[in-house]
Amino acid sequence: MRYNVASRFLDELPVGTVQWLSPKAGRDAREPAPSTISALHADLRGQPGWRIGQSVKHTRFGLGIIIDAEGRGSDARVQVNFREAGVKWLALEYAKLQPA
């Protein structure tokens, strides 16, 4: 499963129609709280301890959710949707991610 940048037209849908997987910048307090990705609990390819849908913390980018992964061993990297910094690809060897 892959995630793309949200279409600007999603903002035109009635409140409560869309379930956000991570907080949207400038979210209105009346909107429902974001949820974690409950349907995506597959283990990352060859990376013990990390899974798609897992909440993680990065020292620079803050809190986020793993949404994709590729590679193995020292070439493994994850795509994380951070609350404030947006979507980033990070090499697991250097990212120093921590479970949140």
Backbone as XML, in Angstrom:
<?xml version="1.0"?>
<chain id="A" units="angstrom">
  <residue number="1" name="MET">
    <atom name="N" x="0.842" y="-1.164" z="0.000"/>
    <atom name="CA" x="0.000" y="0.000" z="0.000"/>
    <atom name="C" x="0.893" y="1.234" z="0.000"/>
  </residue>
  <residue number="2" name="ARG">
    <atom name="N" x="0.551" y="2.221" z="-0.776"/>
    <atom name="CA" x="1.303" y="3.463" z="-0.830"/>
    <atom name="C" x="0.353" y="4.631" z="-0.573"/>
  </residue>
  <residue number="3" name="TYR">
    <atom name="N" x="0.901" y="5.681" z="-0.007"/>
    <atom name="CA" x="0.117" y="6.875" z="0.282"/>
    <atom name="C" x="0.659" y="8.025" z="-0.545"/>
  </residue>
  <residue number="4" name="ASN">
    <atom name="N" x="-0.219" y="8.864" z="-1.013"/>
    <atom name="CA" x="0.161" y="10.032" z="-1.787"/>
    <atom name="C" x="-0.191" y="11.289" z="-1.010"/>
  </residue>
  <residue number="5" name="VAL">
    <atom name="N" x="0.250" y="12.404" z="-1.531"/>
    <atom name="CA" x="-0.121" y="13.684" z="-0.939"/>
    <atom name="C" x="-1.632" y="13.834" z="-1.085"/>
  </residue>
  <residue number="6" name="ALA">
    <atom name="N" x="-2.278" y="14.279" z="-0.037"/>
    <atom name="CA" x="-3.736" y="14.422" z="-0.054"/>
    <atom name="C" x="-4.174" y="15.449" z="-1.085"/>
  </residue>
  <residue number="7" name="SER">
    <atom name="N" x="-5.220" y="15.128" z="-1.810"/>
    <atom name="CA" x="-5.778" y="16.052" z="-2.782"/>
    <atom name="C" x="-6.364" y="17.265" z="-2.074"/>
  </residue>
  <residue number="8" name="ARG">
    <atom name="N" x="-6.235" y="18.420" z="-2.683"/>
    <atom name="CA" x="-6.801" y="19.634" z="-2.085"/>
    <atom name="C" x="-8.324" y="19.568" z="-2.028"/>
  </residue>
  <residue number="9" name="PHE">
    <atom name="N" x="-8.914" y="18.698" z="-2.829"/>
    <atom name="CA" x="-10.365" y="18.568" z="-2.855"/>
    <atom name="C" x="-10.913" y="17.831" z="-1.636"/>
  </residue>
  <residue number="10" name="LEU">
    <atom name="N" x="-10.060" y="17.136" z="-0.887"/>
    <atom name="CA" x="-10.513" y="16.476" z="0.337"/>
    <atom name="C" x="-11.020" y="17.489" z="1.358"/>
  </residue>
  <residue number="11" name="ASP">
    <atom name="N" x="-10.491" y="18.717" z="1.317"/>
    <atom name="CA" x="-10.934" y="19.751" z="2.245"/>
    <atom name="C" x="-12.377" y="20.180" z="1.987"/>
  </residue>
  <residue number="12" name="GLU">
    <atom name="N" x="-12.903" y="19.852" z="0.804"/>
    <atom name="CA" x="-14.270" y="20.232" z="0.467"/>
    <atom name="C" x="-15.298" y="19.205" z="0.953"/>
  </residue>
  <residue number="13" name="LEU">
    <atom name="N" x="-14.842" y="18.032" z="1.409"/>
    <atom name="CA" x="-15.759" y="17.007" z="1.904"/>
    <atom name="C" x="-16.263" y="17.376" z="3.295"/>
  </residue>
  <residue number="14" name="PRO">
    <atom name="N" x="-17.470" y="16.928" z="3.645"/>
    <atom name="CA" x="-18.007" y="17.222" z="4.976"/>
    <atom name="C" x="-17.114" y="16.645" z="6.078"/>
  </residue>
  <residue number="15" name="VAL">
    <atom name="N" x="-17.060" y="17.337" z="7.210"/>
    <atom name="CA" x="-16.274" y="16.895" z="8.363"/>
    <atom name="C" x="-16.757" y="15.499" z="8.773"/>
  </residue>
  <residue number="16" name="GLY">
    <atom name="N" x="-15.825" y="14.600" z="9.050"/>
    <atom name="CA" x="-16.158" y="13.244" z="9.460"/>
    <atom name="C" x="-16.230" y="12.257" z="8.318"/>
  </residue>
  <residue number="17" name="THR">
    <atom name="N" x="-16.185" y="12.735" z="7.063"/>
    <atom name="CA" x="-16.229" y="11.846" z="5.906"/>
    <atom name="C" x="-14.896" y="11.156" z="5.689"/>
  </residue>
  <residue number="18" name="VAL">
    <atom name="N" x="-13.811" y="11.858" z="5.966"/>
    <atom name="CA" x="-12.468" y="11.340" z="5.752"/>
    <atom name="C" x="-11.836" y="11.007" z="7.091"/>
  </residue>
  <residue number="19" name="GLN">
    <atom name="N" x="-11.199" y="9.846" z="7.172"/>
    <atom name="CA" x="-10.485" y="9.463" z="8.387"/>
    <atom name="C" x="-9.000" y="9.683" z="8.115"/>
  </residue>
  <residue number="20" name="TRP">
    <atom name="N" x="-8.388" y="10.668" z="8.774"/>
    <atom name="CA" x="-6.977" y="10.983" z="8.583"/>
    <atom name="C" x="-6.125" y="9.996" z="9.358"/>
  </residue>
  <residue number="21" name="LEU">
    <atom name="N" x="-5.010" y="9.548" z="8.754"/>
    <atom name="CA" x="-4.105" y="8.608" z="9.399"/>
    <atom name="C" x="-3.082" y="9.316" z="10.256"/>
  </residue>
  <residue number="22" name="SER">
    <atom name="N" x="-2.904" y="10.597" z="10.039"/>
    <atom name="CA" x="-2.021" y="11.410" z="10.866"/>
    <atom name="C" x="-2.635" y="12.798" z="10.938"/>
  </residue>
  <residue number="23" name="PRO">
    <atom name="N" x="-2.236" y="13.585" z="11.928"/>
    <atom name="CA" x="-2.837" y="14.913" z="12.064"/>
    <atom name="C" x="-2.577" y="15.777" z="10.846"/>
  </residue>
  <residue number="24" name="LYS">
    <atom name="N" x="-3.563" y="16.506" z="10.450"/>
    <atom name="CA" x="-3.444" y="17.434" z="9.340"/>
    <atom name="C" x="-3.037" y="18.780" z="9.919"/>
  </residue>
  <residue number="25" name="ALA">
    <atom name="N" x="-2.055" y="19.428" z="9.305"/>
    <atom name="CA" x="-1.606" y="20.736" z="9.784"/>
    <atom name="C" x="-2.783" y="21.694" z="9.811"/>
  </residue>
  <residue number="26" name="GLY">
    <atom name="N" x="-2.935" y="22.417" z="10.919"/>
    <atom name="CA" x="-4.014" y="23.385" z="11.039"/>
    <atom name="C" x="-5.378" y="22.752" z="11.210"/>
  </residue>
  <residue number="27" name="ARG">
    <atom name="N" x="-5.429" y="21.542" z="11.693"/>
    <atom name="CA" x="-6.683" y="20.803" z="11.858"/>
    <atom name="C" x="-7.648" y="21.567" z="12.768"/>
  </residue>
  <residue number="28" name="ASP">
    <atom name="N" x="-8.878" y="21.606" z="12.383"/>
    <atom name="CA" x="-9.937" y="22.218" z="13.165"/>
    <atom name="C" x="-10.228" y="21.322" z="14.366"/>
  </residue>
  <residue number="29" name="ALA">
    <atom name="N" x="-10.375" y="21.894" z="15.542"/>
    <atom name="CA" x="-10.592" y="21.124" z="16.772"/>
    <atom name="C" x="-11.887" y="20.320" z="16.729"/>
  </residue>
  <residue number="30" name="ARG">
    <atom name="N" x="-12.854" y="20.694" z="15.860"/>
    <atom name="CA" x="-14.117" y="19.972" z="15.773"/>
    <atom name="C" x="-13.979" y="18.658" z="15.019"/>
  </residue>
  <residue number="31" name="GLU">
    <atom name="N" x="-12.911" y="18.489" z="14.240"/>
    <atom name="CA" x="-12.745" y="17.278" z="13.444"/>
    <atom name="C" x="-12.338" y="16.115" z="14.339"/>
  </residue>
  <residue number="32" name="PRO">
    <atom name="N" x="-12.628" y="14.886" z="13.928"/>
    <atom name="CA" x="-12.275" y="13.732" z="14.733"/>
    <atom name="C" x="-10.767" y="13.577" z="14.862"/>
  </residue>
  <residue number="33" name="ALA">
    <atom name="N" x="-10.333" y="13.010" z="15.966"/>
    <atom name="CA" x="-8.909" y="12.797" z="16.197"/>
    <atom name="C" x="-8.379" y="11.768" z="15.214"/>
  </residue>
  <residue number="34" name="PRO">
    <atom name="N" x="-7.125" y="11.892" z="14.804"/>
    <atom name="CA" x="-6.550" y="10.937" z="13.852"/>
    <atom name="C" x="-6.367" y="9.570" z="14.497"/>
  </residue>
  <residue number="35" name="SER">
    <atom name="N" x="-6.347" y="8.552" z="13.674"/>
    <atom name="CA" x="-6.152" y="7.198" z="14.192"/>
    <atom name="C" x="-4.896" y="6.593" z="13.585"/>
  </residue>
  <residue number="36" name="THR">
    <atom name="N" x="-4.437" y="5.518" z="14.165"/>
    <atom name="CA" x="-3.284" y="4.827" z="13.614"/>
    <atom name="C" x="-3.737" y="3.907" z="12.505"/>
  </residue>
  <residue number="37" name="ILE">
    <atom name="N" x="-2.811" y="3.405" z="11.752"/>
    <atom name="CA" x="-3.136" y="2.504" z="10.655"/>
    <atom name="C" x="-3.323" y="1.115" z="11.246"/>
  </residue>
  <residue number="38" name="SER">
    <atom name="N" x="-4.543" y="0.727" z="11.514"/>
    <atom name="CA" x="-4.788" y="-0.555" z="12.169"/>
    <atom name="C" x="-4.728" y="-1.719" z="11.184"/>
  </residue>
  <residue number="39" name="ALA">
    <atom name="N" x="-4.998" y="-1.470" z="9.920"/>
    <atom name="CA" x="-5.026" y="-2.559" z="8.951"/>
    <atom name="C" x="-3.645" y="-2.941" z="8.441"/>
  </residue>
  <residue number="40" name="LEU">
    <atom name="N" x="-2.620" y="-2.148" z="8.743"/>
    <atom name="CA" x="-1.294" y="-2.392" z="8.184"/>
    <atom name="C" x="-0.292" y="-2.757" z="9.260"/>
  </residue>
  <residue number="41" name="HIS">
    <atom name="N" x="-0.347" y="-3.977" z="9.744"/>
    <atom name="CA" x="0.580" y="-4.388" z="10.781"/>
    <atom name="C" x="1.554" y="-5.446" z="10.275"/>
  </residue>
  <residue number="42" name="ALA">
    <atom name="N" x="1.867" y="-5.387" z="8.985"/>
    <atom name="CA" x="2.831" y="-6.338" z="8.426"/>
    <atom name="C" x="4.236" y="-5.939" z="8.869"/>
  </residue>
  <residue number="43" name="ASP">
    <atom name="N" x="5.081" y="-6.929" z="9.110"/>
    <atom name="CA" x="6.470" y="-6.642" z="9.472"/>
    <atom name="C" x="7.182" y="-6.003" z="8.290"/>
  </residue>
  <residue number="44" name="LEU">
    <atom name="N" x="8.091" y="-5.080" z="8.580"/>
    <atom name="CA" x="8.916" y="-4.510" z="7.529"/>
    <atom name="C" x="9.792" y="-5.607" z="6.959"/>
  </residue>
  <residue number="45" name="ARG">
    <atom name="N" x="10.108" y="-5.499" z="5.706"/>
    <atom name="CA" x="10.874" y="-6.524" z="5.001"/>
    <atom name="C" x="12.243" y="-6.722" z="5.626"/>
  </residue>
  <residue number="46" name="GLY">
    <atom name="N" x="12.385" y="-7.751" z="6.453"/>
    <atom name="CA" x="13.681" y="-8.098" z="7.025"/>
    <atom name="C" x="14.137" y="-7.211" z="8.170"/>
  </residue>
  <residue number="47" name="GLN">
    <atom name="N" x="13.288" y="-6.353" z="8.708"/>
    <atom name="CA" x="13.683" y="-5.437" z="9.774"/>
    <atom name="C" x="12.934" y="-5.764" z="11.052"/>
  </residue>
  <residue number="48" name="PRO">
    <atom name="N" x="13.559" y="-6.517" z="11.950"/>
    <atom name="CA" x="12.867" y="-6.873" z="13.192"/>
    <atom name="C" x="12.557" y="-5.639" z="14.037"/>
  </residue>
  <residue number="49" name="GLY">
    <atom name="N" x="11.375" y="-5.619" z="14.620"/>
    <atom name="CA" x="11.016" y="-4.544" z="15.527"/>
    <atom name="C" x="10.292" y="-3.377" z="14.881"/>
  </residue>
  <residue number="50" name="TRP">
    <atom name="N" x="10.270" y="-3.276" z="13.562"/>
    <atom name="CA" x="9.573" y="-2.190" z="12.873"/>
    <atom name="C" x="8.465" y="-2.771" z="12.013"/>
  </residue>
  <residue number="51" name="ARG">
    <atom name="N" x="7.311" y="-2.091" z="11.958"/>
    <atom name="CA" x="6.212" y="-2.551" z="11.118"/>
    <atom name="C" x="5.485" y="-1.355" z="10.517"/>
  </residue>
  <residue number="52" name="ILE">
    <atom name="N" x="4.864" y="-1.590" z="9.386"/>
    <atom name="CA" x="4.060" y="-0.548" z="8.762"/>
    <atom name="C" x="2.880" y="-0.253" z="9.673"/>
  </residue>
  <residue number="53" name="GLY">
    <atom name="N" x="2.619" y="1.009" z="9.908"/>
    <atom name="CA" x="1.559" y="1.427" z="10.809"/>
    <atom name="C" x="2.061" y="1.760" z="12.203"/>
  </residue>
  <residue number="54" name="GLN">
    <atom name="N" x="3.335" y="1.491" z="12.464"/>
    <atom name="CA" x="3.905" y="1.746" z="13.788"/>
    <atom name="C" x="4.212" y="3.233" z="13.961"/>
  </residue>
  <residue number="55" name="SER">
    <atom name="N" x="3.921" y="3.754" z="15.131"/>
    <atom name="CA" x="4.265" y="5.130" z="15.472"/>
    <atom name="C" x="5.736" y="5.187" z="15.876"/>
  </residue>
  <residue number="56" name="VAL">
    <atom name="N" x="6.438" y="6.188" z="15.360"/>
    <atom name="CA" x="7.864" y="6.336" z="15.643"/>
    <atom name="C" x="8.177" y="7.785" z="15.992"/>
  </residue>
  <residue number="57" name="LYS">
    <atom name="N" x="9.352" y="7.988" z="16.574"/>
    <atom name="CA" x="9.809" y="9.329" z="16.926"/>
    <atom name="C" x="11.204" y="9.535" z="16.350"/>
  </residue>
  <residue number="58" name="HIS">
    <atom name="N" x="11.413" y="10.694" z="15.742"/>
    <atom name="CA" x="12.709" y="11.078" z="15.183"/>
    <atom name="C" x="13.147" y="12.355" z="15.889"/>
  </residue>
  <residue number="59" name="THR">
    <atom name="N" x="14.434" y="12.486" z="16.180"/>
    <atom name="CA" x="14.906" y="13.644" z="16.947"/>
    <atom name="C" x="14.645" y="14.963" z="16.238"/>
  </residue>
  <residue number="60" name="ARG">
    <atom name="N" x="14.695" y="14.997" z="14.926"/>
    <atom name="CA" x="14.493" y="16.249" z="14.189"/>
    <atom name="C" x="13.049" y="16.446" z="13.712"/>
  </residue>
  <residue number="61" name="PHE">
    <atom name="N" x="12.431" y="15.363" z="13.210"/>
    <atom name="CA" x="11.110" y="15.483" z="12.591"/>
    <atom name="C" x="9.956" y="15.226" z="13.547"/>
  </residue>
  <residue number="62" name="GLY">
    <atom name="N" x="10.225" y="14.679" z="14.723"/>
    <atom name="CA" x="9.178" y="14.454" z="15.707"/>
    <atom name="C" x="8.439" y="13.142" z="15.517"/>
  </residue>
  <residue number="63" name="LEU">
    <atom name="N" x="7.133" y="13.148" z="15.824"/>
    <atom name="CA" x="6.316" y="11.942" z="15.764"/>
    <atom name="C" x="5.809" y="11.680" z="14.357"/>
  </residue>
  <residue number="64" name="GLY">
    <atom name="N" x="5.736" y="10.389" z="14.012"/>
    <atom name="CA" x="5.234" y="10.006" z="12.701"/>
    <atom name="C" x="4.791" y="8.560" z="12.697"/>
  </residue>
  <residue number="65" name="ILE">
    <atom name="N" x="4.285" y="8.119" z="11.537"/>
    <atom name="CA" x="3.808" y="6.752" z="11.356"/>
    <atom name="C" x="4.498" y="6.172" z="10.123"/>
  </residue>
  <residue number="66" name="ILE">
    <atom name="N" x="5.023" y="4.958" z="10.245"/>
    <atom name="CA" x="5.646" y="4.285" z="9.110"/>
    <atom name="C" x="4.552" y="3.890" z="8.125"/>
  </residue>
  <residue number="67" name="ILE">
    <atom name="N" x="4.691" y="4.326" z="6.860"/>
    <atom name="CA" x="3.668" y="4.038" z="5.860"/>
    <atom name="C" x="4.179" y="3.165" z="4.719"/>
  </residue>
  <residue number="68" name="ASP">
    <atom name="N" x="5.495" y="2.986" z="4.594"/>
    <atom name="CA" x="6.036" y="2.150" z="3.530"/>
    <atom name="C" x="7.466" y="1.774" z="3.889"/>
  </residue>
  <residue number="69" name="ALA">
    <atom name="N" x="7.981" y="0.746" z="3.238"/>
    <atom name="CA" x="9.349" y="0.306" z="3.488"/>
    <atom name="C" x="9.895" y="-0.364" z="2.243"/>
  </residue>
  <residue number="70" name="GLU">
    <atom name="N" x="11.222" y="-0.318" z="2.097"/>
    <atom name="CA" x="11.861" y="-1.030" z="1.003"/>
    <atom name="C" x="13.303" y="-1.332" z="1.366"/>
  </residue>
  <residue number="71" name="GLY">
    <atom name="N" x="13.867" y="-2.320" z="0.686"/>
    <atom name="CA" x="15.255" y="-2.689" z="0.906"/>
    <atom name="C" x="15.430" y="-3.628" z="2.084"/>
  </residue>
  <residue number="72" name="ARG">
    <atom name="N" x="16.675" y="-4.094" z="2.249"/>
    <atom name="CA" x="17.015" y="-5.017" z="3.328"/>
    <atom name="C" x="18.369" y="-4.646" z="3.907"/>
  </residue>
  <residue number="73" name="GLY">
    <atom name="N" x="18.587" y="-5.070" z="5.146"/>
    <atom name="CA" x="19.881" y="-4.858" z="5.779"/>
    <atom name="C" x="20.272" y="-3.395" z="5.836"/>
  </residue>
  <residue number="74" name="SER">
    <atom name="N" x="21.506" y="-3.094" z="5.435"/>
    <atom name="CA" x="21.982" y="-1.710" z="5.512"/>
    <atom name="C" x="21.350" y="-0.816" z="4.441"/>
  </residue>
  <residue number="75" name="ASP">
    <atom name="N" x="20.658" y="-1.415" z="3.454"/>
    <atom name="CA" x="19.979" y="-0.632" z="2.420"/>
    <atom name="C" x="18.508" y="-0.377" z="2.734"/>
  </residue>
  <residue number="76" name="ALA">
    <atom name="N" x="18.042" y="-0.852" z="3.881"/>
    <atom name="CA" x="16.626" y="-0.704" z="4.232"/>
    <atom name="C" x="16.293" y="0.752" z="4.527"/>
  </residue>
  <residue number="77" name="ARG">
    <atom name="N" x="15.128" y="1.157" z="4.060"/>
    <atom name="CA" x="14.639" y="2.494" z="4.372"/>
    <atom name="C" x="13.136" y="2.447" z="4.558"/>
  </residue>
  <residue number="78" name="VAL">
    <atom name="N" x="12.624" y="3.413" z="5.300"/>
    <atom name="CA" x="11.194" y="3.497" z="5.573"/>
    <atom name="C" x="10.671" y="4.863" z="5.163"/>
  </residue>
  <residue number="79" name="GLN">
    <atom name="N" x="9.417" y="4.884" z="4.784"/>
    <atom name="CA" x="8.740" y="6.140" z="4.496"/>
    <atom name="C" x="7.861" y="6.437" z="5.702"/>
  </residue>
  <residue number="80" name="VAL">
    <atom name="N" x="8.060" y="7.611" z="6.289"/>
    <atom name="CA" x="7.345" y="7.979" z="7.504"/>
    <atom name="C" x="6.548" y="9.247" z="7.248"/>
  </residue>
  <residue number="81" name="ASN">
    <atom name="N" x="5.300" y="9.236" z="7.675"/>
    <atom name="CA" x="4.447" y="10.417" z="7.588"/>
    <atom name="C" x="4.528" y="11.124" z="8.944"/>
  </residue>
  <residue number="82" name="PHE">
    <atom name="N" x="5.307" y="12.198" z="8.994"/>
    <atom name="CA" x="5.482" y="12.948" z="10.238"/>
    <atom name="C" x="4.384" y="13.986" z="10.382"/>
  </residue>
  <residue number="83" name="ARG">
    <atom name="N" x="3.956" y="14.220" z="11.609"/>
    <atom name="CA" x="2.875" y="15.171" z="11.891"/>
    <atom name="C" x="3.190" y="16.566" z="11.374"/>
  </residue>
  <residue number="84" name="GLU">
    <atom name="N" x="4.361" y="17.054" z="11.674"/>
    <atom name="CA" x="4.719" y="18.426" z="11.316"/>
    <atom name="C" x="5.555" y="18.520" z="10.044"/>
  </residue>
  <residue number="85" name="ALA">
    <atom name="N" x="6.420" y="17.537" z="9.782"/>
    <atom name="CA" x="7.380" y="17.624" z="8.681"/>
    <atom name="C" x="6.896" y="16.974" z="7.395"/>
  </residue>
  <residue number="86" name="GLY">
    <atom name="N" x="5.766" y="16.273" z="7.427"/>
    <atom name="CA" x="5.261" y="15.617" z="6.220"/>
    <atom name="C" x="5.900" y="14.252" z="6.000"/>
  </residue>
  <residue number="87" name="VAL">
    <atom name="N" x="5.850" y="13.783" z="4.760"/>
    <atom name="CA" x="6.328" y="12.455" z="4.418"/>
    <atom name="C" x="7.808" y="12.498" z="4.056"/>
  </residue>
  <residue number="88" name="LYS">
    <atom name="N" x="8.584" y="11.599" z="4.677"/>
    <atom name="CA" x="10.037" y="11.533" z="4.447"/>
    <atom name="C" x="10.467" y="10.079" z="4.284"/>
  </residue>
  <residue number="89" name="TRP">
    <atom name="N" x="11.447" y="9.838" z="3.405"/>
    <atom name="CA" x="12.121" y="8.542" z="3.317"/>
    <atom name="C" x="13.355" y="8.613" z="4.196"/>
  </residue>
  <residue number="90" name="LEU">
    <atom name="N" x="13.558" y="7.614" z="5.058"/>
    <atom name="CA" x="14.701" y="7.595" z="5.966"/>
    <atom name="C" x="15.417" y="6.251" z="5.891"/>
  </residue>
  <residue number="91" name="ALA">
    <atom name="N" x="16.747" y="6.284" z="5.815"/>
    <atom name="CA" x="17.546" y="5.058" z="5.873"/>
    <atom name="C" x="17.573" y="4.587" z="7.322"/>
  </residue>
  <residue number="92" name="LEU">
    <atom name="N" x="17.156" y="3.345" z="7.570"/>
    <atom name="CA" x="17.092" y="2.840" z="8.941"/>
    <atom name="C" x="18.459" y="2.807" z="9.607"/>
  </residue>
  <residue number="93" name="GLU">
    <atom name="N" x="19.501" y="2.640" z="8.817"/>
    <atom name="CA" x="20.857" y="2.567" z="9.360"/>
    <atom name="C" x="21.265" y="3.886" z="10.022"/>
  </residue>
  <residue number="94" name="TYR">
    <atom name="N" x="20.746" y="5.013" z="9.541"/>
    <atom name="CA" x="21.162" y="6.327" z="10.032"/>
    <atom name="C" x="20.079" y="7.104" z="10.764"/>
  </residue>
  <residue number="95" name="ALA">
    <atom name="N" x="18.819" y="6.754" z="10.585"/>
    <atom name="CA" x="17.697" y="7.563" z="11.070"/>
    <atom name="C" x="17.568" y="7.614" z="12.588"/>
  </residue>
  <residue number="96" name="LYS">
    <atom name="N" x="18.011" y="6.594" z="13.295"/>
    <atom name="CA" x="17.887" y="6.532" z="14.750"/>
    <atom name="C" x="16.442" y="6.733" z="15.202"/>
  </residue>
  <residue number="97" name="LEU">
    <atom name="N" x="15.531" y="6.019" z="14.556"/>
    <atom name="CA" x="14.132" y="6.074" z="14.944"/>
    <atom name="C" x="13.912" y="5.357" z="16.259"/>
  </residue>
  <residue number="98" name="GLN">
    <atom name="N" x="12.948" y="5.840" z="17.013"/>
    <atom name="CA" x="12.564" y="5.218" z="18.280"/>
    <atom name="C" x="11.070" y="4.930" z="18.238"/>
  </residue>
  <residue number="99" name="PRO">
    <atom name="N" x="10.636" y="3.812" z="18.826"/>
    <atom name="CA" x="9.188" y="3.575" z="18.916"/>
    <atom name="C" x="8.532" y="4.677" z="19.724"/>
  </residue>
  <residue number="100" name="ALA">
    <atom name="N" x="7.361" y="5.102" z="19.297"/>
    <atom name="CA" x="6.639" y="6.171" z="20.024"/>
    <atom name="C" x="5.542" y="5.589" z="20.880"/>
  </residue>
</chain>
